[in-house]
Every structure is written in structure tokens, then in C-alpha cells.
């Protein structure tokens, strides 16, 4: 087996982005058991509405501030903070302040599975 068959590199320029610049990458077609959203919201009050997944979700705030709502708890998080919520727990987050919000959302699933609640 060659070294190249043991890994894959997905170049930034090959990632599809939403109009706001968010990348939604599902690992399934690459042999990965993990999927990620790479978020870059330029304005306040941007973010997903209330939803849940059949697996836990982990967020890593890279830049800016966010207000996470997990079940009924509001949690503010900033650069370097990591927030985790349990499977089947309703959650959402919104950007706060005037700067960009950059977050990596980690889904331990080869594809996104989401039930929208709002």
C-alpha cells in the first residue's frame, strides 16, 4: 500500500462554500467517520436555528463571540473555548458583536443528520 492511499488532502480551494463562506464537509465520501462545518459569519445574530442530532456535537470557537443555547441554557463562548452538547439535545448558536465569528463544528458522523426544530 502506498503512503498516498493512506491519507487524503482536501485543499481549501476545492471546498464548496455557502454565500456567507461556510464550508459543510461530510467525511463519508473520503472514508472519514467525522463531518465538519467551518463557520465564518461576518455579522451579529447569524447562526443556525434550533435543531438536534442523534450524536453529540462539539464546537471550537476560533475567533469572535457566540451565544450558544443548549437545551434551555444560554452559554457565551469566545476564542479558544470548546462547547460540547449531548446527542438529541436541542441547540443553536448566534454570533455576537461586530467582528467575525469563526467556529469549527465537529459531527462524529460520516454525514450530517439533523432535525430542525424551529
C-alpha positions as CSV (number, residue, x, y, z in Angstrom):
1,X,0.0,0.0,0.0
2,X,1.5,3.4,-0.9
3,X,1.6,6.3,1.5
4,X,-0.8,8.3,-0.7
5,X,-3.6,5.6,-0.3
6,X,-3.4,6.1,3.5
7,X,-4.4,9.7,3.5
8,X,-6.3,12.4,1.6
9,X,-5.7,16.1,1.4
10,X,-8.7,18.2,0.6
11,X,-7.4,21.6,-0.5
12,X,-9.1,24.8,0.7
13,X,-9.8,25.9,-2.9
14,X,-11.6,22.6,-3.5
15,X,-14.1,23.1,-0.7
16,X,-17.6,24.4,-1.6
17,X,-18.7,27.4,0.4
18,X,-22.1,28.9,1.1
19,X,-22.7,32.6,0.2
20,X,-21.6,33.5,3.7
21,X,-18.4,31.5,3.4
22,X,-19.4,28.4,5.5
23,X,-17.9,25.1,4.5
24,X,-20.0,22.0,5.1
25,X,-17.7,18.9,4.7
26,X,-19.1,15.4,5.0
27,X,-16.5,12.7,5.6
28,X,-18.4,9.8,4.1
29,X,-17.0,10.1,0.6
30,X,-13.5,10.4,1.9
31,X,-13.6,7.4,4.3
32,X,-13.9,9.5,7.4
33,X,-16.2,9.0,10.3
34,X,-16.3,12.7,11.0
35,X,-18.1,15.7,9.3
36,X,-17.5,19.4,10.0
37,X,-18.9,22.8,9.4
38,X,-16.3,25.5,9.2
39,X,-18.2,28.7,10.0
40,X,-17.2,32.3,9.2
41,X,-20.1,34.6,10.0
42,X,-19.3,38.3,9.3
43,X,-22.3,39.9,11.2
44,X,-24.0,39.6,14.5
45,X,-27.0,37.4,15.0
46,X,-26.0,34.9,12.3
47,X,-26.2,31.2,13.0
48,X,-28.3,28.1,12.8
49,X,-31.8,27.9,14.3
50,X,-32.7,25.4,17.0
51,X,-32.1,21.8,15.9
52,X,-30.7,18.5,17.2
53,X,-28.6,15.5,16.0
54,X,-28.6,11.8,17.0
55,X,-24.9,12.2,18.0
56,X,-23.1,14.8,20.2
57,X,-21.7,17.9,18.6
58,X,-18.5,19.8,19.5
59,X,-17.8,23.4,18.7
60,X,-14.4,25.1,18.8
61,X,-14.6,28.9,18.7
62,X,-11.6,30.2,16.8
63,X,-12.5,33.9,16.6
64,X,-15.3,36.2,17.8
65,X,-18.0,35.5,20.3
66,X,-21.1,33.3,20.2
67,X,-24.2,32.7,22.3
68,X,-25.0,29.0,22.4
69,X,-28.3,27.8,23.5
70,X,-28.1,24.2,24.6
71,X,-31.4,22.8,25.8
72,X,-32.6,25.7,27.9
73,X,-29.1,27.1,28.9
74,X,-27.5,30.1,27.2
75,X,-23.7,30.0,27.2
76,X,-21.4,32.6,25.9
77,X,-18.1,31.4,24.3
78,X,-15.1,33.1,22.8
79,X,-11.8,32.4,21.2
80,X,-10.3,29.1,22.3
81,X,-13.4,27.9,24.1
82,X,-14.8,24.5,23.3
83,X,-18.5,23.7,23.8
84,X,-20.0,20.2,23.7
85,X,-23.6,19.1,23.7
86,X,-25.1,15.6,24.1
87,X,-26.9,13.7,21.4
88,X,-30.6,14.5,20.9
89,X,-30.2,17.8,22.8
90,X,-31.8,20.9,21.1
91,X,-29.2,23.6,20.4
92,X,-28.4,26.6,18.3
93,X,-25.9,29.4,18.3
94,X,-25.7,33.0,17.1
95,X,-22.8,35.3,16.5
96,X,-22.3,38.3,18.9
97,X,-20.7,41.6,18.4
98,X,-19.3,43.4,15.4
99,X,-16.4,41.1,14.4
100,X,-16.4,37.8,12.5
101,X,-17.4,34.6,14.3
102,X,-15.2,31.7,13.2
103,X,-16.2,28.3,14.6
104,X,-15.5,24.7,13.7
105,X,-18.5,22.4,14.3
106,X,-17.5,18.7,14.7
107,X,-20.0,16.0,14.0
108,X,-18.9,12.4,14.8
109,X,-20.7,11.0,11.9
110,X,-19.7,10.4,8.3
111,X,-22.7,12.6,7.2
112,X,-24.8,15.3,8.7
113,X,-28.0,14.1,10.3
114,X,-30.1,17.0,11.6
115,X,-33.7,17.5,12.8
116,X,-34.7,21.2,12.5
117,X,-36.9,22.3,15.5
118,X,-37.6,26.0,14.5
